[in-house]
Amino acid sequence: MIGAIIVGIIAGWLAGKLIRGEGFGLLGDLVLGLLGGLIGGFIFGSPNGMIGAIVVATIGAVILVWISHVIREA
């Protein structure tokens, strides 16, 4: 559980840095990272190890951030 939260925070922070725009704050980054982990795991399958989990969760979080920016602009 703690590992998933740490991965979520790291992934959300990385997604915020990779996608330019307004930040979502620590709680928003945590939520995006955790949801991104679910989406990334669905797309790429279950990752092996902590680095794999961070990469997959970051990709999923970037997708979520991009979608949220598209919705905000519409």
N, CA, C and O of each residue as an XYZ file, in Angstrom:
296
protein
N       0.827     -1.195      0.000
C       0.000      0.000      0.000
C       0.870      1.256      0.000
O       0.652      2.166     -0.800
N       1.842      1.304      0.887
C       2.729      2.461      0.949
C       3.537      2.573     -0.341
O       3.771      3.675     -0.838
N       3.958      1.440     -0.877
C       4.708      1.440     -2.137
C       3.886      2.007     -3.277
O       4.411      2.743     -4.112
N       2.599      1.675     -3.325
C       1.719      2.193     -4.379
C       1.543      3.698     -4.236
O       1.476      4.413     -5.235
N       1.466      4.181     -3.006
C       1.333      5.620     -2.785
C       2.596      6.345     -3.218
O       2.523      7.400     -3.847
N       3.745      5.789     -2.887
C       5.021      6.406     -3.290
C       5.149      6.415     -4.806
O       5.549      7.422     -5.390
N       4.812      5.299     -5.448
C       4.843      5.237     -6.913
C       3.875      6.260     -7.494
O       4.206      6.935     -8.469
N       2.689      6.384     -6.912
C       1.699      7.357     -7.389
C       2.195      8.782     -7.281
O       2.004      9.576     -8.202
N       2.833      9.119     -6.163
C       3.358     10.477     -5.988
C       4.446     10.762     -7.013
O       4.446     11.817     -7.647
N       5.370      9.825     -7.178
C       6.462     10.008     -8.138
C       5.912     10.115     -9.561
O       6.322     10.991    -10.323
N       4.991      9.230     -9.914
C       4.419      9.232    -11.269
C       3.630     10.511    -11.526
O       3.738     11.097    -12.603
N       2.848     10.944    -10.559
C       2.097     12.188    -10.717
C       3.003     13.390    -10.859
O       2.742     14.279    -11.670
N       4.077     13.425    -10.069
C       5.033     14.527    -10.148
C       5.713     14.536    -11.511
O       5.846     15.587    -12.138
N       6.143     13.358    -11.970
C       6.776     13.264    -13.286
C       5.819     13.676    -14.403
O       6.218     14.362    -15.344
N       4.573     13.262    -14.300
C       3.583     13.626    -15.323
C       3.382     15.141    -15.339
O       3.254     15.736    -16.409
N       3.354     15.763    -14.168
C       3.227     17.216    -14.096
C       4.401     17.922    -14.744
O       4.233     18.981    -15.349
N       5.594     17.344    -14.623
C       6.792     17.936    -15.230
C       6.832     17.690    -16.739
O       7.307     18.540    -17.492
N       6.342     16.545    -17.180
C       6.385     16.215    -18.605
C       5.339     16.969    -19.414
O       5.583     17.337    -20.563
N       4.173     17.199    -18.814
C       3.099     17.908    -19.489
C       3.055     19.322    -18.940
O       2.858     19.529    -17.742
N       3.238     20.278    -19.811
C       3.222     21.677    -19.367
C       1.803     22.109    -19.064
O       0.841     21.586    -19.626
N       1.691     23.064    -18.173
C       0.375     23.585    -17.826
C       0.256     23.752    -16.330
O       1.246     23.704    -15.601
N      -0.955     23.947    -15.891
C      -1.201     24.152    -14.479
C      -0.996     22.854    -13.721
O      -1.346     21.774    -14.197
N      -0.419     22.980    -12.525
C      -0.233     21.815    -11.685
C      -1.525     21.446    -10.978
O      -2.474     22.229    -10.946
N      -1.553     20.266    -10.421
C      -2.724     19.783     -9.708
C      -2.473     19.684     -8.213
O      -3.356     19.252     -7.471
N      -1.289     20.076     -7.752
C      -0.961     19.998     -6.336
C      -0.598     18.576     -5.932
O      -0.704     17.645     -6.731
N      -0.172     18.421     -4.691
C       0.287     17.122     -4.224
C      -0.828     16.086     -4.246
O      -0.621     14.964     -4.708
N      -1.998     16.447     -3.757
C      -3.106     15.496     -3.741
C      -3.553     15.147     -5.163
O      -3.814     13.983     -5.467
N      -3.639     16.151     -6.024
C      -4.003     15.896     -7.423
C      -2.981     15.019     -8.116
O      -3.341     14.121     -8.876
N      -1.688     15.279     -7.852
C      -0.631     14.459     -8.438
C      -0.713     13.023     -7.930
O      -0.500     12.075     -8.686
N      -1.024     12.871     -6.642
C      -1.162     11.534     -6.086
C      -2.294     10.778     -6.764
O      -2.133      9.620     -7.150
N      -3.428     11.429     -6.907
C      -4.586     10.795     -7.546
C      -4.277     10.458     -8.996
O      -4.571      9.357     -9.461
N      -3.676     11.418     -9.717
C      -3.322     11.149    -11.120
C      -2.330     10.001    -11.236
O      -2.445      9.165    -12.131
N      -1.361      9.958    -10.338
C      -0.381      8.877    -10.373
C      -1.002      7.522    -10.078
O      -0.687      6.534    -10.742
N      -1.889      7.469     -9.078
C      -2.539      6.201     -8.749
C      -3.464      5.743     -9.869
O      -3.448      4.574    -10.254
N      -4.266      6.664    -10.389
C      -5.140      6.319    -11.519
C      -4.316      5.999    -12.762
O      -4.660      5.113    -13.544
N      -3.222      6.740    -12.925
C      -2.326      6.470    -14.048
C      -1.727      5.083    -13.971
O      -1.521      4.431    -14.994
N      -1.444      4.627    -12.751
C      -0.948      3.266    -12.576
C      -1.966      2.230    -13.019
O      -1.613      1.218    -13.625
N      -3.225      2.489    -12.716
C      -4.284      1.578    -13.151
C      -4.423      1.577    -14.666
O      -4.522      0.521    -15.291
N      -4.431      2.777    -15.253
C      -4.566      2.885    -16.714
C      -3.339      2.304    -17.411
O      -3.464      1.549    -18.375
N      -2.155      2.661    -16.919
C      -0.927      2.129    -17.514
C      -0.849      0.616    -17.392
O      -0.418     -0.064    -18.322
N      -1.272      0.082    -16.230
C      -1.285     -1.362    -16.049
C      -2.262     -2.047    -16.988
O      -2.005     -3.148    -17.475
N      -3.390     -1.385    -17.239
C      -4.375     -1.934    -18.175
C      -3.822     -1.952    -19.597
O      -4.025     -2.913    -20.339
N      -3.118     -0.877    -19.969
C      -2.584     -0.767    -21.335
C      -1.375     -1.674    -21.535
O      -1.294     -2.395    -22.530
N      -0.425     -1.641    -20.580
C       0.856     -2.321    -20.774
C       0.986     -3.633    -20.003
O       1.965     -4.355    -20.194
N       0.047     -3.950    -19.158
C       0.173     -5.147    -18.331
C       0.895     -4.812    -17.040
O       1.314     -3.673    -16.833
N       1.038     -5.782    -16.188
C       1.646     -5.586    -14.878
C       3.157     -5.397    -15.013
O       3.834     -6.224    -15.625
N       3.689     -4.307    -14.442
C       5.125     -4.051    -14.570
C       5.928     -4.895    -13.592
O       5.401     -5.369    -12.586
N       7.203     -5.075    -13.896
C       8.124     -5.780    -13.004
C       9.005     -4.767    -12.298
O       9.697     -3.984    -12.948
N       8.986     -4.776    -10.982
C       9.867     -3.928    -10.199
C       9.340     -2.518    -10.016
O       8.346     -2.116    -10.621
N      10.036     -1.780     -9.163
C       9.636     -0.422     -8.811
C       9.800      0.531     -9.994
O       8.923      1.359    -10.240
N      10.898      0.429    -10.722
C      11.131      1.323    -11.863
C      10.063      1.092    -12.932
O       9.524      2.049    -13.488
N       9.762     -0.153    -13.217
C       8.715     -0.465    -14.192
C       7.371      0.088    -13.766
O       6.619      0.609    -14.590
N       7.061     -0.023    -12.470
C       5.800      0.503    -11.953
C       5.740      2.017    -12.100
O       4.695      2.566    -12.450
N       6.852      2.693    -11.837
C       6.898      4.156    -11.969
C       6.722      4.559    -13.427
O       5.988      5.503    -13.721
N       7.383      3.859    -14.342
C       7.282      4.190    -15.767
C       5.848      3.987    -16.263
O       5.296      4.852    -16.942
N       5.252      2.849    -15.925
C       3.893      2.554    -16.368
C       2.904      3.548    -15.768
O       2.026      4.046    -16.472
N       3.038      3.843    -14.471
C       2.140      4.795    -13.821
C       2.327      6.202    -14.380
O       1.356      6.948    -14.511
N       3.557      6.571    -14.708
C       3.818      7.895    -15.282
C       3.169      8.023    -16.651
O       2.566      9.052    -16.955
N       3.284      6.998    -17.475
C       2.656      7.033    -18.796
C       1.141      7.161    -18.646
O       0.512      7.952    -19.349
N       0.562      6.398    -17.746
C      -0.871      6.500    -17.499
C      -1.271      7.868    -16.971
O      -2.303      8.408    -17.370
N      -0.462      8.439    -16.072
C      -0.750      9.766    -15.532
C      -0.626     10.842    -16.605
O      -1.414     11.788    -16.625
N       0.357     10.708    -17.500
C       0.501     11.668    -18.605
C      -0.745     11.619    -19.485
O      -1.235     12.658    -19.928
N      -1.254     10.428    -19.737
C      -2.480     10.300    -20.525
C      -3.630     11.009    -19.827
O      -4.404     11.719    -20.469
N      -3.749     10.821    -18.514
C      -4.820     11.487    -17.758
C      -4.673     13.004    -17.755
O      -5.660     13.724    -17.905
N      -3.451     13.492    -17.587
C      -3.223     14.946    -17.600
C      -3.577     15.511    -18.966
O      -4.210     16.563    -19.056
N      -3.179     14.830    -20.021
C      -3.481     15.286    -21.375
C      -4.987     15.344    -21.598
O      -5.501     16.320    -22.144
N      -5.701     14.287    -21.170
C      -7.156     14.266    -21.303
C      -7.786     15.412    -20.523
O      -8.713     16.058    -21.010
N      -7.289     15.667    -19.317
C      -7.863     16.757    -18.513
C      -7.609     18.111    -19.169
O      -8.468     18.990    -19.093
N      -6.465     18.306    -19.806
C      -6.209     19.564    -20.520
C      -7.129     19.710    -21.738
O      -7.607     20.806    -22.031
N      -7.372     18.612    -22.435
C      -8.270     18.650    -23.593
C      -9.675     19.010    -23.135
O     -10.352     19.813    -23.776
N     -10.115     18.423    -22.034
C     -11.470     18.711    -21.524
C     -11.561     20.152    -21.055
O     -12.575     20.807    -21.292
N     -10.526     20.663    -20.393
C     -10.548     22.062    -19.926
C     -10.622     23.049    -21.084
O     -11.282     24.083    -20.985
N      -9.944     22.726    -22.180
C      -9.939     23.640    -23.326
C     -11.231     23.607    -24.123
O     -11.528     24.553    -24.853
N     -12.004     22.539    -23.999
C     -13.257     22.396    -24.772
C     -14.359     23.258    -24.234
O     -15.467     23.250    -24.771
